Amino acid sequence: MFSTLLVIGGVLVGLLVLLALIVSLSARPATTTRTAAGVRTPNWAADAGRPHPDAWAPLAATTSEMPAAR
């Protein structure tokens, strides 16, 4: 009886450890990084000089990023 409870408890603890490992490995990386001086480094959108693309905005008629296939 005691060994059965011990096995069940061990399995549950093992599953919780596995869940914690999966969650920690799948976490998003930090979006902002700071240098030693405390200055924020720009992300890709700020670096490109344009705002982040909006998924709900209507598509532009022409764009320089995707030339038309002929």
Rosetta blueprint (number, residue, H / E / L):
1 M L
2 F H
3 S H
4 T H
5 L H
6 L H
7 V H
8 I H
9 G H
10 G H
11 V H
12 L H
13 V H
14 G H
15 L H
16 L H
17 V H
18 L H
19 L H
20 A H
21 L H
22 I H
23 V H
24 S H
25 L H
26 S L
27 A L
28 R L
29 P L
30 A L
31 T L
32 T L
33 T L
34 R E
35 T L
36 A L
37 A L
38 G L
39 V L
40 R E
41 T L
42 P L
43 N L
44 W H
45 A H
46 A H
47 D H
48 A H
49 G L
50 R L
51 P L
52 H L
53 P L
54 D L
55 A L
56 W L
57 A L
58 P L
59 L L
60 A L
61 A L
62 T L
63 T L
64 S L
65 E L
66 M L
67 P L
68 A L
69 A L
70 R L
